[in-house]
Amino acid sequence: MEAKRRVRTIGPIQYHRGQMAVLGLVLLIGVVVIASIGILLVAGQSTDDVEQQAETDRVEQSFVQMSKELETASSSHDVSRGTDFSLDGQNVRVDPSAGNMTVEITGDSSCMIVDDQQLGSVQYTQNGNEIALQGGGVWRHDGSTSTMVSSPSIHYRPGIDEREPTLTLPIVTITGDERITDRANINHLGTTKKYPSSSACGDLGQDELLTNSDVVITIQSKYSEAWGQFFEDSSSSNVKYPSDGTVQITLSGPIESGEIEGPIVSDAPTLALSNNGKIDSYDSTDGPYTSGGENAPVIVEGDFKPSNSVEIGGDVRAGGDADISNNILVSGKTIVAGESDISNNPEFGGLYSSGGDLSAFGGTFRGDLIVDGDLTQIQGATVEGTVHVNGDATVGKNTEIQGDLIVDGNVSLAKKATVDGEIHASGDVTLNHQAEHRNDIYAGGSVALESSGSTLVGTVRSNEAVELFYNAKVTDDVYARDDVSIDSSADVDGDVIAGGSVDPGRVNEDSISENVSPKPQTTYRSPSSSVDPGINYPDPVTDEIIDTKSRLADSNDNDETLTVVNDELVGCELTCTLESGSYYLDHVTFDSDDTLVFDTSDGPIDLYVDEDIALTNKAEIEIQGDNGVEVFLNGDLDMSKQAAITEAGDRSPLFWLNMNPDSSAKFSNRASFVGIVYGPGSETRDGVDVHISNQVEIFGAIVGNVGGTSNKNSIHFDEALIDSEQFGSGNETGRLSYLNIAHHEVDVGTN
């Protein structure tokens, strides 16, 4: 009986023991074969990738070289240049319709410079990847995104100050053969200057600033993403992507708003500074404020009315009258268009010029004094310079004029009044009781030395009569075109020469010459005229605020930050941050140590606020970074109870607050502010109403309807603002003053 073979069952398949060795060998051989095939396939794939990458790198280098040849051909107007591709050319082609560019200026100088100009391109395509030469740059596209390989020959120069940023934009149009073999020949067809040009924007010249204007560059291209990144990196331009394949680049020109000439530029009817106020200057380019300088001019269209211990480290220019009293110090010039009323010992460090009458009871004038009306009274005062009066002059008791007194009218010197220099007058000169003059008198009218010791230490020259009363004395000669009368108690130490008769008194007759011919003739000097305060008040920025509202309402970066939700700030109970960009807010309301940080490390910040900015109870806005923050405020500003807007270096140009004339700005109770409040008025309305009270400290400047300050306020003018414009608020990039555009046409082909 045959024995049964034992069978081992594994799953659905049965294997007999005798077959196991053979099957194992077969399986081993199969595994080896499969592995070998896999290795060969992977190796083959890797070799293909390496070869493809090497080809891509070679093409990129050829395209970069071609871009250089194209730039050389365009700039030097060479007829032909060439680049070897070392390829069969089957994947390189020219597309004249690929991409276009538009360049326009919007704002005060609105015009279309380049309208939908085709760019064209040279393209290499391999396995869905593309390398292209367009607009002078080399770009790569992987089917979804684009990157830059080599930058176009577009140059942005920030300049050394805010007035010099310049963009040089060569627009290159490529036409040519559809396919290119192993060599690309570049032929320059022509160049047209687009801007500045007689055909663009009213024949603007090279020195014409792009004032109150934006330059908008729109590029439609497969490589729009890379184009936008190039402009953003090179100039921090405002870059937007309004649609697929389209990028819009905006560079902003300077906003002409008049110079920031001083810490207070006011169109108020009256500027009243009072109670221990201090105004001085510093230069934030040298560091933060440490001690006060004397370059802080105060400018007001109306009257100037300081009182009670106010120090001004600079000039004062007023378009109205001046009422100055109680320990006022002005270190520089004081230029007043109207009349001046001065009392209680103020001090003026430079020229004082009054366009109308002047009355002074006490005070020190370290420079000249010019009065375009009458010097109705100056008493108990000291003038270290020359006094010019375009009217009559009354010099009261205990007054000392150390320079000359030059008057187009009559002069009267009171008891114990002294003039160290010469007196020149077109009219009469009278030295009253105990008056003393220490130099010569030149009078177009008569001269009288009144009784009881009036003294002239010098010579008298008169085109009319001369009369010396009781105890009067002249230490030198007397010249008169008419008669001379000398009291018996009066003295003349020199000669008396008269065109008329002489009543000698006790003067020695040998010293007297009367009825002389020709009669003595006196020449006297004329006074200087008053100085025009030269107030050129800037225009309002209402239109700019409206335009910014429209612009930022439609396009802003609110969605790019967690700090803004539904156009409102959130999360600022401790500290919140807005980074570089453009934002639209309904309002800013902070209390109790809330802090908002403007971080401009990566570029400037533009902000529109539709309602009010209100900070109180130590709430703070802090500017960080070297770029500026420009705020367009449609409502009011209210800062109180130690609220602060700060910048570590007190660099006021970094925070510019634009306001409407019908708004108000209030600073009170130890508030602190670094920046510029800019709210000029118009011909029909004063600027933003500004109120400053109770130990407020401001670093920068205020432009608006500043009615006054009271109770220990300090305003430190930042000299970095002189000749400053709004876009110059610390930004070195992303702005534009000058533009140069040329259109170059080139042909790229095999032949």
TIMARLO-543139 format. One record per residue (C-alpha): residue in one letter; z, y, x. Coordinates in pm, whole numbers, padded with zeros to 5 digits, always signed. Example, Ala and Ser with C-alpha at 12.3 -4.5 7.8 and 13.67 -1.06 7.14 Angstrom:
a+00780-00450+01230s+00714-00106+01367
//
This chain:
m+00000+00000+00000e-00110+00329+00148a+00168+00574+00218k+00153+00909+00041r+00103+01228+00245r+00367+01489+00191v+00241+01824+00068r+00418+02164+00114t+00345+02412-00158i+00346+02785-00083g+00265+02986-00388p-00054+02884-00554i-00208+02747-00230q-00127+02407-00083y-00134+02341+00295h-00122+01998+00451r+00084+01961+00765g-00210+01842+00967q-00402+02161+00911m-00131+02408+01024a-00218+02435+01392v-00584+02494+01327l-00513+02758+01067g-00267+02942+01293l-00525+02970+01567v-00781+03101+01324l-00541+03365+01196l-00454+03480+01547i-00817+03522+01638g-00873+03720+01316v-00589+03958+01388v-00720+04025+01736v-01069+04088+01608i-00951+04324+01335a-00730+04517+01576s-01015+04551+01822i-01246+04681+01553g-00978+04934+01446i-00936+05055+01802l-01310+05096+01839l-01332+05290+01512v-01043+05523+01602a-01181+05578+01947g-01518+05656+01801q-01368+05901+01554s-01162+06073+01830t-01470+06107+02044d-01657+06266+01755d-01369+06512+01696v-01354+06607+02061e-01727+06659+02076q-01723+06862+01754q-01436+07080+01876a-01612+07132+02208e-01924+07237+02021t-01719+07472+01800d-01554+07627+02105r-01893+07669+02270v-02033+07834+01959e-01735+08066+01932q-01780+08177+02290s-02149+08231+02229f-02072+08439+01921v-01813+08644+02109q-02068+08706+02384m-02325+08798+02120s-02081+09050+01969k-02040+09212+02309e-02416+09229+02357l-02449+09375+02008e-02190+09643+02085t-02363+09729+02411a-02702+09749+02243s-02567+09973+01967s-02367+10210+02184s-02623+10247+02462h-02927+10230+02231d-03074+09947+02439v-03395+09815+02294s-03305+09449+02344r-03020+09226+02454g-02990+08848+02450t-02742+08560+02419d-02799+08191+02500f-02654+07944+02249s-02730+07617+02432l-02781+07462+02088d-03082+07339+01898g-03027+07625+01655q-03051+07414+01345n-02707+07534+01227v-02738+07904+01324r-02896+08144+01079v-02908+08513+00987d-02807+08622+00635p-02890+08995+00589s-02722+09003+00246a-02384+08867+00356g-02117+09128+00287n-02118+09503+00227m-01898+09804+00301t-01816+10125+00114v-01634+10422+00269e-01520+10716+00059i-01282+11009+00090t-01060+11078-00209g-00853+11393-00265d-00932+11751-00170s-01244+11647+00024s-01365+11376-00214c-01705+11233-00130m-01890+10906-00075i-01973+10858+00293v-02113+10504+00284d-02213+10351-00048d-02233+09970-00066q-02395+09930+00275q-02502+09572+00346l-02351+09428+00665g-02534+09101+00712s-02416+08824+00943v-02513+08558+01194q-02359+08228+01082y-02300+07885+01231t-02206+07606+00988q-02080+07257+01076n-01895+07012+00847g-01777+07283+00609n-01650+07513+00885e-01821+07840+00955i-01827+08086+01244a-01990+08422+01182l-02072+08750+01351q-02028+09034+01099g-01965+09405+01145g-01926+09357+01520g-01641+09103+01480v-01641+08725+01500w-01479+08539+01210r-01395+08179+01123h-01388+08028+00772d-01257+07675+00705g-01366+07654+00344s-01057+07821+00200t-00924+08086+00438s-01069+08315+00702t-00934+08422+01040m-01052+08656+01313v-01184+08515+01641s-01281+08844+01804s-01215+09194+01670p-01493+09434+01570s-01545+09746+01780i-01345+09956+01532h-01084+10169+01705y-00775+10331+01556r-00590+10576+01780p-00245+10675+01651g-00238+10986+01872i+00058+11149+02041d+00161+11347+01735e+00104+11344+01362r-00208+11561+01374e-00417+11330+01593p-00456+10983+01433t-00827+10902+01456l-01041+10616+01323t-01374+10541+01491l-01571+10315+01257p-01912+10183+01368i-02083+10010+01076v-02323+09742+01201t-02600+09611+00978i-02761+09282+01089t-03111+09174+00984g-03345+08922+01142d-03492+08571+01148e-03346+08317+00910r-03300+08057+01185i-03207+08107+01550t-03283+07850+01818d-03118+07835+02159r-03136+08211+02228a-03052+08513+02011n-03232+08836+02092i-03063+09155+01970n-03284+09456+01904h-03136+09799+01830l-03334+09955+01546g-03153+10286+01513t-02825+10475+01470t-02734+10731+01204k-02426+10951+01224k-02247+10929+00891y-01931+11133+00943p-01882+11409+01032s-02233+11498+00927s-02421+11777+00755s-02506+11534+00476a-02149+11422+00416c-01863+11616+00261g-01979+11970+00309d-02063+11958+00677l-01710+11896+00793g-01667+11951+01163q-01490+11730+01413d-01184+11956+01406e-01156+11943+01027l-00840+11763+00924l-00860+11515+00639t-00602+11726+00459n-00471+11608+00122s-00716+11319+00132d-00725+10941+00167v-00996+10737+00336v-01070+10421+00135i-01272+10140+00295t-01386+09859+00065i-01535+09541+00216q-01687+09260+00014s-01715+08958+00238k-01647+08588+00266y-01410+08692+00547s-01228+08963+00349e-00887+08812+00419a-00944+08833+00795w-01091+09185+00765g-00779+09298+00583q-00548+09141+00840f-00739+09316+01119f-00690+09661+00963e-00328+09590+00878d-00250+09479+01235s-00442+09758+01407s-00336+10054+01193s-00073+09939+00940s-00317+10048+00672n-00241+09999+00306v-00436+09677+00243k-00505+09539-00104y-00718+09252-00234p-00837+09364-00580s-01050+09050-00630d-01164+08737-00452g-01379+08824-00155t-01288+09195-00166v-01045+09389+00050q-00956+09757+00010i-00811+09949+00304t-00650+10293+00257l-00548+10537+00529s-00376+10858+00421g-00449+11205+00554p-00183+11471+00605i-00052+11647+00295e-00085+12020+00351s+00229+12172+00217g+00299+12458+00450e+00518+12445+00752i+00880+12350+00728e+00984+12677+00887g+01357+12661+00854p+01665+12493+00705i+01631+12698+00386v+01294+12805+00252s+01375+12955-00087d+01173+13122-00360a+01493+13219-00542p+01544+13575-00670t+01865+13582-00464l+01996+13360-00186a+02375+13390-00178l+02552+13220+00113s+02930+13240+00107n+03268+13115+00222n+03253+12975+00573g+02897+12844+00565k+02719+12740+00884i+02348+12710+00955d+02222+12600+01296s+01959+12374+01458y+01906+12061+01665d+01605+11856+01772s+01614+11494+01659t+01351+11402+01917d+01629+11457+02172g+01886+11259+01978p+02127+11305+01686y+02305+11629+01609t+02587+11710+01849s+02620+12089+01862g+02436+12373+01697g+02135+12555+01840e+01990+12889+01737n+01645+12803+01603a+01723+12782+01233p+01541+13059+01043v+01649+13120+00685i+01364+13230+00457v+01393+13365+00103e+01131+13528-00115g+01394+13732-00296d+01718+13905-00197f+01947+13791+00085k+02316+13813+00001p+02559+13642+00242s+02933+13705+00234n+03264+13584+00373s+03221+13426+00716v+02871+13280+00721e+02705+13188+01053i+02327+13164+01082g+02196+13027+01409g+01849+13178+01388d+01640+13443+01215v+01657+13567+00857r+01343+13666+00665a+01384+13808+00317g+01116+13929+00077g+01362+14139-00123d+01672+14344-00045a+01973+14252+00168d+02341+14284+00080i+02538+14161+00382s+02916+14177+00401n+03233+14029+00549n+03197+13872+00893i+02839+13752+00880l+02675+13635+01204v+02296+13618+01238s+02208+13512+01592g+01838+13595+01569k+01622+13859+01404t+01684+13987+01053i+01366+14096+00873v+01415+14243+00526a+01123+14365+00315g+01338+14588+00095e+01656+14790+00128s+01967+14689+00323d+02334+14738+00241i+02561+14626+00524s+02941+14631+00538n+03255+14483+00691n+03150+14407+01045p+02856+14166+01042e+02682+14087+01371f+02307+14066+01427g+02191+13905+01750g+01835+14037+01748l+01610+14294+01588y+01711+14418+01245s+01419+14550+01039s+01457+14697+00691g+01154+14780+00479g+01356+15031+00276d+01666+15245+00310l+01960+15113+00510s+02330+15180+00478a+02579+15024+00721f+02956+15052+00728g+03059+14864+01037g+02867+14597+01223t+02709+14521+01558f+02333+14526+01616r+02251+14352+01946g+01884+14449+01930d+01676+14734+01791l+01724+14868+01440i+01413+14963+01238v+01438+15136+00900d+01126+15210+00695g+01315+15444+00463d+01619+15660+00521l+01914+15563+00734t+02140+15689+00460q+02457+15614+00651i+02562+15416+00954q+02932+15443+01023g+03169+15259+01254a+02880+15052+01389t+02734+14975+01731v+02362+14951+01801e+02284+14817+02147g+01913+14885+02117t+01691+15167+01991v+01707+15295+01633h+01373+15366+01459v+01391+15549+01125n+01087+15635+00913g+01283+15889+00710d+01603+16087+00756a+01891+15950+00962t+02263+16012+00910v+02476+15874+01192g+02838+15864+01079k+03165+15878+01268n+03266+15620+01524t+02909+15498+01556e+02754+15431+01895i+02379+15404+01952q+02324+15282+02307g+01948+15322+02301d+01724+15599+02173l+01725+15742+01821i+01366+15796+01700v+01331+15950+01355d+01039+16064+01142g+01257+16314+00957n+01590+16492+01002v+01885+16370+01209s+02253+16433+01146l+02526+16313+01385a+02880+16311+01244k+03218+16345+01410k+03267+16107+01703a+02918+15964+01666t+02744+15909+01999v+02385+15846+02105d+02340+15735+02466g+01961+15756+02469e+01719+16029+02374i+01685+16171+02024h+01330+16217+01896a+01287+16369+01551s+00997+16516+01360g+01244+16732+01164d+01576+16902+01229v+01857+16767+01447t+02218+16853+01369l+02522+16757+01578n+02822+16797+01352h+03190+16848+01431q+03281+16664+01756a+02956+16470+01767e+02838+16375+02114h+02486+16313+02239r+02447+16191+02595n+02082+16257+02655d+01791+16487+02570i+01682+16601+02224y+01314+16635+02125a+01286+16796+01782g+00988+16898+01574g+01224+17115+01370s+01537+17312+01453v+01842+17197+01651a+02197+17290+01560l+02521+17206+01742e+02794+17263+01488s+03142+17407+01560s+03449+17246+01712g+03322+17066+02013s+02984+16908+01944t+02838+16826+02284l+02493+16759+02425v+02484+16605+02771g+02121+16679+02840t+01835+16914+02746v+01736+17055+02407r+01366+17087+02321s+01280+17228+01978n+00961+17338+01808e+01170+17574+01595a+01504+17753+01644v+01816+17637+01831e+02168+17735+01728l+02498+17662+01907f+02815+17718+01704y+03182+17749+01795n+03278+17554+02111a+02944+17372+02122k+02809+17282+02463v+02476+17192+02626t+02503+17069+02984d+02137+17134+03072d+01848+17357+02956v+01750+17476+02609y+01382+17515+02510a+01294+17666+02173r+00964+17774+02026d+01151+18025+01806d+01488+18201+01837v+01801+18079+02011s+02148+18179+01887i+02453+18098+02099d+02807+18158+01974s+03036+18353+02203s+03251+18044+02253a+02957+17810+02318d+02817+17719+02661v+02477+17636+02809d+02498+17522+03170g+02124+17546+03233d+01846+17789+03143v+01753+17912+02796i+01378+17956+02737a+01265+18082+02395g+00941+18181+02231g+01148+18422+02019s+01465+18618+02076v+01789+18492+02229d+02140+18577+02122p+02308+18478+02451g+02675+18475+02356r+02852+18438+02687v+02559+18277+02866n+02455+18456+03187e+02155+18675+03113d+01989+18566+03440s+01947+18223+03283i+01772+18356+02974s+01397+18392+02915e+01293+18514+02571n+00966+18588+02395v+00790+18378+02656s+00420+18309+02632p+00296+18051+02582k+00579+17942+02366p+00754+17615+02456q+00599+17314+02283t+00789+16991+02229t+00632+16646+02204y+00843+16383+02029r+00795+16010+01983s+00727+15843+01649p+00934+15548+01530s+00807+15194+01498s+00733+15064+01152s+00930+14786+00994v+00826+14426+01045d+00667+14223+00766p+00884+13917+00699g+00563+13714+00676i+00671+13479+00400n+00395+13230+00321y+00551+13013+00056p+00397+12665+00016d+00234+12530-00298p+00408+12288-00538v+00353+11913-00508t+00339+11845-00882d-00013+11704-00862e+00082+11475-00577i+00374+11339-00779i+00148+11277-01082d-00117+11108-00865t+00143+10889-00696k+00281+10781-01032s-00065+10673-01143r-00138+10496-00815l+00189+10307-00779a+00219+10220-01147d-00100+10015-01113s-00052+09882-00760n+00284+09834-00590d+00494+09582-00400n+00769+09542-00659d+00685+09173-00700e+00713+09114-00326t+01090+09174-00319l+01391+09036-00503t+01549+09383-00490v+01328+09516-00772v+01324+09360-01118n+01146+09532-01407d+01107+09848-01200e+01483+09868-01135l+01694+09797-00828v+01923+09493-00848g+02186+09345-00623c+02288+09670-00457e+02660+09640-00533l+02709+09567-00164t+02376+09614+00016c+02015+09570-00089t+01699+09630+00112l+01347+09755+00051e+01104+09676+00332s+00778+09843+00423g+00548+09889+00127s+00493+10086-00192y+00733+10075-00486y+00766+10209-00840l+01118+10255-00984d+01245+10389-01313h+01553+10544-01152v+01806+10506-00870t+02171+10519-00980f+02440+10419-00729d+02819+10432-00746s+03124+10303-00557d+02993+10205-00213d+02653+10076-00335t+02408+10075-00045l+02028+10071-00037v+01857+10016+00299f+01500+10134+00356d+01379+09907+00638t+01063+10062+00786s+01048+09838+01094d+00706+09706+00991g+00563+10028+00849p+00628+10322+00614i+00762+10313+00260d+00616+10504-00036l+00838+10526-00342y+00786+10677-00685v+01097+10732-00903d+01021+10821-01264e+01363+10954-01358d+01673+11060-01159i+01828+10968-00826a+02206+10984-00865l+02448+10888-00588t+02825+10926-00611n+03154+10782-00480k+03037+10697-00126a+02710+10541-00241e+02458+10541+00042i+02088+10520+00117e+02023+10426+00478i+01692+10456+00664q+01633+10196+00935g+01328+10171+01159d+01091+10420+01318n+00856+10478+01026g+00905+10718+00739v+01009+10700+00375e+00829+10931+00135v+00975+10961-00215f+00801+11119-00513l+01075+11205-00762n+00986+11297-01118g+01349+11365-01216d+01661+11524-01067l+01866+11452-00756d+02246+11449-00777m+02464+11362-00477s+02843+11399-00496k+03177+11263-00377q+03080+11161-00023a+02746+11010-00125a+02505+10997+00168i+02142+10955+00269t+02158+10871+00639e+01954+10785+00946a+02134+10684+01265g+01954+10940+01483d+01960+11220+01224r+01577+11204+01229s+01507+11408+00919p+01125+11362+00925l+01185+10998+00832f+01294+11085+00476w+01077+11320+00271l+01173+11383-00092n+00903+11551-00305m+01026+11715-00626n+00884+11903-00924p+00965+12274-00972d+01128+12204-01308s+01380+11962-01155s+01715+12018-00986a+01883+11899-00668k+02262+11913-00652f+02476+11844-00346s+02854+11865-00383n+03193+11740-00270r+03124+11627+00087a+02781+11478+00023s+02566+11421+00332f+02186+11425+00346v+01936+11356+00627g+01581+11452+00535i+01370+11712+00355v+01398+11817-00006y+01051+11954-00080g+01011+12123-00417p+00813+12450-00386g+00741+12656-00693s+00426+12824-00820e+00319+13176-00911t+00470+13133-01256r+00777+12924-01178d+01041+12905-00905g+01085+12584-00713v+01333+12302-00769d+01679+12443-00847v+01905+12362-00551h+02285+12387-00565i+02500+12323-00256s+02879+12343-00272n+03205+12210-00127q+03172+12079+00228v+02818+11944+00204e+02635+11861+00528i+02255+11857+00544f+02043+11754+00843g+01683+11868+00793a+01557+12129+00548i+01552+12239+00185v+01241+12393+00025g+01285+12519-00329n+01479+12760-00545v+01791+12766-00328g+02021+13008-00503g+02307+12977-00259t+02572+12772-00088s+02949+12802-00113n+03267+12662+00039k+03226+12531+00392n+02875+12387+00380s+02670+12313+00691i+02292+12293+00717h+02151+12172+01048f+01780+12242+01081d+01584+11971+01262e+01340+12143+01499a+01125+11829+01486l+01008+11961+01147i+00841+12272+01289d+00467+12252+01209s+00539+11918+01047e+00336+11781+00759q+00438+11521+00509f+00257+11226+00652g+00413+11317+00986s+00747+11188+00873g+00793+10965+01174n+00491+10739+01115e+00270+10673+01412t+00031+10435+01235g-00126+10392+00894r-00220+10760+00874l-00539+10945+00949s-00636+11295+01052y-00988+11250+01193l-01271+11012+01112n-01589+10918+01302i-01851+10691+01142a-02190+10582+01274h-02431+10331+01116h-02605+10097+01365e-02899+09882+01255v-02978+09575+01467d-03220+09288+01439v-03111+08942+01555g-03371+08672+01600t-03531+08418+01829n-03823+08646+01915
//
